[in-house]
């Protein structure tokens, strides 16, 4: 095709578009352009019927909440229904066609959608949606009982193109998070039980441990926000098809009774159970004990929340306020013990007030130690002979002791590296007196692994001798009694 032919075709197309717009389209009246398409009060709408060829959805507002009546009785998604009403409420008239003629030419003989909005006892407001106009982002519409055809924004048709599942509430587990008293997760790979005791979560099985409060709260929040991506079965028939005859995991929530002093206090809510079936194309099949519906949910949403006991354990190794630290003692095999004391001018080397201490390095060490958490349990005691040695903790690479201004011990821990699986290096830490060793991130370990070469900015420390403990002079910010009573690291 040559350039001349292309130019001729372009002229023909432009002429055709002009003919359609100016000749075939009926003469228009502009006086009502910009007016609302349907004058409704969104808050007063009490019933909606949305009909497309081959499907129909009926919704009713009951006790302030939207319910789906057809094609199934189920709670509706409140936001989706509000958006549906808003689509009609926000639609405006772009143009009115005076001589509509045959409705079929506008797709209004068999509308692509019809919506009926009823407010109380009033007659319903009905709007029919036709096909898109050939020019411009518009759609043909007609108000019920009127002959005129109007143009409105094409977005109206898009917003009304809703499947029943789009308007249905996709919440799977509805509960009051603050009322949950126990959580139980069971499965072929073991399980975990948690209980709220005096406001704090604790693990009660497979062992007795303090729980990570954020991890448990995260689990409950994830369960509350879990949404169905598909409704697979309304009656729960053929459970084997979905792996629900023998669930891979079962999660159970129990609830504390409401706090009330009145007679006839309500009983606690019945336990809520989530059964997890098989996985198909990244979707898990789930079902609750409160209704037979089988849902499909994103597998990652379940896997990110429902984990083993180790995930829910509190992994705090030591915890103190860095500003409360007045003395840091560090011991390492084959190296001189090191003690640092806080003064009015910053950290100083005990026994050598003129030594240049790397203040930033001390702050980095102290910051890493103050809120030290592991990311995984390395081992639980009582420890077998050699078990701590295998973790690099007996002897430890560093033993760190932090004292407060009154000489009280704020923290004491040991850190060390070890070879895992014969290849990669892992880093472990254990607090003195603890029966659990944890793995810590490498970057945290590197911040804690500080000796004289990192903390002191000169190399005049005599080898093989521990620096003397200063007596503490008035005005230097050191508690004399605390320094006299503090034992060197490693004792």
N, C-alpha and C positions, 0 to 999 in steps of 0.2 A: 504494500500500500504506500503510494507516494504522498508527498506533503500536501499536494492539491486535494487529494481524496480525503485526507484527514481533516483538512480545513472545511471542506464541504460537509462532512459528517458532523463536525462541531456546530456548524450553522444550523443544520437540520435539527440537532438535539436541542439547541437553544430555542429554535422556533417552536418545537413541540412542547417544551417546558412552558413557554409563554402562552401557547394555545391552551394547555391544560389549566394553567393558573388564571388566565384572563377570560377564556371563552367557555371551556367545559365546566369549570367551577361556577356555580350560580352566583349571581350578583349578591354582594354582601352589604350588610348594614353594620356600621361601626359604632353606633351610639351606645351599645352595651359592652364594648370591649373593655376588659379589665374588671368587670363585675364578677362577684363570686359565682361559681357554677351552681352550688346548692347552698342555700342559707340555712345552716344548722348550728346548733349549740353542741359541741363535742361532749361536754360533760352531761348533757341531758339524754344522749343516745343510750337506749336500753336494750336494743335488739338489732342484730345485723344479719342479713342474709346475703351471702356472696355466691353468685352462681356463674360457672363457666360451663361450656359444653361438656357434658359427661361428668361433672362434679359439682357439689354444692356444700357450702359450710354455713352452719347456723350458730350464732353466738348470742348469749344473753348475759346481761349484767345482773348478778345476784349478790346481795349483801356487799356491794361495792367492788366485787371482783368478777372478771369475765370468765364465763364457763362455755365450753364447746358443747353444743347439743347434738349437732349432726356434723359429720357422719358417725361420730362416736361421742359418748358422754365422757368428758375429761376436762380437767382444768385447762384454761387457755393461757397463752403467753400474754401477759398484760401489756408489755411494751409493743409487741407486734400488733395487737388489736388497736392500741392507741395510735400507732403509725398508720394503720389502715383507715381509721376515721380521719386522721390528719391529712391523708392523701386527698380525700374528698373535700375537706374543709378548706384546704389551701388552693384547690384548683380554681382557676379563673377562666372566664370566657375570653377567647382571643378574637373570635369572629362569629357572627351569626349569619347563616345562609337563608336568605329570604325565600328562595325557590328550591327547596330541597329535592322535590321530585321523588324518584324511586329510592326507597331506603336501602335496597340491596346494593346500590352503587356506593354506599357509604359503610357497608358491612353492618348495618343496623337492623336488617331483616332477621338475622340470627346473630345477636350481639356476641362479641367475644367475651364480654363480662357484663353482668347486671348486679348492682348493689342496691339493697334496700336498707335504709336506716330509719329506725322507729324510735321515737321519743315518747315514752309513757303511752297515753291513750290516743295520741295524735296519729293521723294517717301517715304511713311510711313515706319517706322521700325516696324516690326511685330514680336511678341513673343508669342508662344503657351506654355501653362503650362499643364503638364500631372499629373500623380499621384505621390505620395511619393515613394521613393525607399524603398525596403524591409529592407535594412540595412543602418544605418546612417541617420542623419537629413538632407536629401537631397530630391529634387524633380526633376523629369524629365522635361526638357524643349527643345524646338526646335525653331530655328530661321526660319522665313518664307523663303521658297525657298531653304532650305538646307535639305539634307537627314540625316545629323548627329544628334544624340540625345545627349544632354549634361546633366550633373548633376549640379544643383546649390543649394544654401541653401534653406531649406524648408520654411524659413521665407518669401521668395519671394511670395509664394502662399498665405500665410496668409495675407500679406500686400496688395495683389491685390484682396482679397476677400471682396469687398466693395459693399454694397447695394446703390441704388440711394440716399436714405436719408442720408447715411454716407458722401456723397460728396456734399450735398446741404447746402447752407448757412442757418444756423439755427437762425440767427439774426431776432428778431421780430420787434424791434423799432430801426430805424437808424436815429439819429439826432445829431446836434451839441449842446452839453450841455450848452455851453456859450451863445447860441442864445436864449435859452428858457426864455420867459418873464413872463408867468403865468402857474400855475399848478392848475388843478381843479380835485377833486375826489368826485364823487357823488355816492350815494347808498341808500338802504333802511334804513340804520342805520345813516343817515345824511351825511354830507360831509364836505369838507374843500377846501378853495380856497387860493392860495398863489400868490403873485406878487412880482417881483423884482423891487425895488424902490431905485434908486441911488446906485445900486450895491449890495444892501442888500435885503434879502428875508423877507417879512412880510406876516402874515396871514391877509386876508381881510374878510373872512367868516369862521365860523359863528360869529366871533368877530374880533376886531382889536387888534392884538398883534404882537410883534416882534417875528420872527421865529428863530428857532434854525438852524443856517446856515449849520452846519454839517449834520443835519437830512435831510434837503432839498437836499443838494448835494449828500447825500447817496441814497436818493430816485432816483435821476436822474441817478446816476452811476449804480444802480441796474437795472433800466429800460434799460439802454444801454447794459448791460451785460446779460440780460435775453435771454435764448436760448430755442428753441423748443426741446422737447424730442420726439415728434412725429408729423407727418403731418396727420391730420385727414380728411380734405376735401379740395379739391382745388377750388371748385366753391362756397363753403359756403351754399350749399343747405341744407335744413332741419335745419334751425337755432334752432328750438325748441329742437331738439335732443341734442344740445350742450348747451342749456340754454342761447342762444344768442338772442333769440327773446325778452327776458326781462332780460338783463344783471343784475347781482347782484351788480356790480360796473362798473363805466365808468370813465376812467382817460383821461383827455384832456390836451395837451401841446400846447401853442401858442408861436410864435416866433417873436422876434423883427426884423425889417428890417435890412439888412446889412448896416454897417456904410460906406457911400461913399459920396463924394461931386460931383461926376460926374452927368451930366444930364442923365435922363432916368434911375435913380437908380432902382435896382431890388426891387420888392415887397417882403414883408415878406413871409416866407415859410407858406404854408397852415397848419392849425392846425392838429395835430396828435392825433388820438384817439385810445385808447385801451379799448375794451369791454371784460368784464370778465364774463364767463358763469358758468356752474355748475362744480361741483367737482366729479371726478370719480377715485377712487382708488389712492387718493393723487395727482391727476393731475387735473389742472384747464384748461378748454377750453377757449381760447382767440382768438380774431380777431381784426384786425386794420381796420381803414376806408380807407386804401390805397390799399388793395387787399383783395379778398374774402377768402383767405386761412384760414382755422381753424387749430390752433395749440394746442397741449397739452404742458403745462409747469408744472414744479414742483410747487405744491401749496405753499410750504414754501418760494419759491423765491418771489412770489407775496405778500404773507402775511407779509413777513419781511420788505416790503417797503411801501405798500399802507395801511396807518393807519389813525387814527382819528386826529382831530385837536390838541388834547392834546399831541400827539407824536411830532408834529412839532413846538410846542410852545417853545420859549426860556425860559429855566428854571433857568437862572442865578438869584441867590438871592442877593449876593453881590460879587463884584470883585475889588480887589486892589492888589498892590504889597506888599508882606510881608515885604520886606526890607525897605519900606517907613514908616512902623508903628513905632511910638515913644511912644505911650501910649495906654494901654488897660484898660478899665473900665468894671467891671463885677458887676451886681446887681442881687440878688436872694431873693425871699420872705423869711423873717425870718432870713436872714443872713446879716452880715456886708458887706457893699459895699467894693469892692476891686479895687485898682488901681495899675498898674504896669507901670514902666517907663524904657525906654531903656537908658543905660549908656554906657560909653566906655568899661566897664567890663562885659556888659551883662544886663539882665533884673533885676530890683531891685524893692522892694516894696516901693511904695510912702510913705514917712514919716518915714520909718524905714530902713535906708540904710544897717544895719547889718543883716537884716532878710535874711535867705537863701532861694532864689527863685529857684525852680526846672526848670532850663533852658530848659531841654528837653521837659517838659510838656508845657511850654509856646510856644516853637517852634511848638509843635504838635497842639495846639489850633490855633495858628496863621496860620499854614499851612492849616488847615481844613477850616478856615474862609476866607482865601484870595481869593479862587476861589470856592465859595460855590454854588452848583447847586442842584436843586431838581430832582427827577426822575418822579414826577407826580404832577399835580395840585391838591392841597387839597381843596381849595375853592377860589372863586373869589368874591371880594367886589362889591358894598358896602355890608359890613357884617351886618347881622341881629344880634340883641342883643343875646348874649350867643354863637354865632357861633364861635368866636375866643376862647372863654372859652372851648368849646367842643373840640377844637384842642390842648388844653394845652398851649395857647398863651396869655391868659388874665385871671389871671396873668401868665407870662411865667416862666418856670423853671429857665432860665437864660436870662438876657438882656446883650448884649455885644456891647460895643462901642469901635471903634478903631480910634485913632487920628494920624495925621501925625506930622512931625517935626515942622511945622509952626502952629500947633493947628487945622488944617483943619480936618473935619470929613471924614475919609476914608470909614467907614462902621458902621452901627448900625442895630442890628437885635435881634430878640427874638426867642428862641427855647423852645420846650416843648414836653413831651410825652402825648399820650392820648389813651384810650381804643377804639379799632375799632371792630365793630361787636360784642361787648360784650366779646371778648376773646383776640385776639392778640393785641399787642401794636404797635402803629405807632408813628413816630416822625416827627414833623412839624417845619417849620421855616418861618419867615416872616421878610422882611427888613422894617425898619421904613419908613413910607411914601408910602409903596407899597400897592396895592389893591389886591394882590394875595398871598396866603399862599401855600407853597409847602411841600410835603413829602420828607424827606431826609433819606438816609440809616442809619441804626442803628449804624454802626461803625463810621460814620462821627459825628453823634449826640454824641456818647460817647467821642469823641475827643474834642467837643465843650463844653460839660458839665463839666467844670472845675471850681472849687471854691478854697477857701483857702486850703482845705484839700489836694488838688492835686497839687496846684501851689506853696505853701509855705512849706518848709521843717522843720518848727518848729511851735509849737502851742502856741506862746506867743502873738497872736493877741487878744486884749481885746474884749470880746463878747459884742455885742450891739452897738459898736461905729465904725464909719467909719474911716479908717486910714487917717491921715491928708495929705494934698497935699504938697509935698516938694517945697521949694522956688526955688530950682535949683541952684547949686553952679557952678561957672565957672570951666570949664575943665572936668565936669562929663558927657558931651555929651547930656545934656538936654537943650531944648530951654526954657528959663525962662518965656518968654511971653506966649508961648503955654501952659505951665503948669498952669500959673496964670489964663488964660482965659478959660481953659477947664472945662466944667461942669461935675460933677460926673454923673456916669451912672444912668439912670432912671429918670433924670429930664426932 
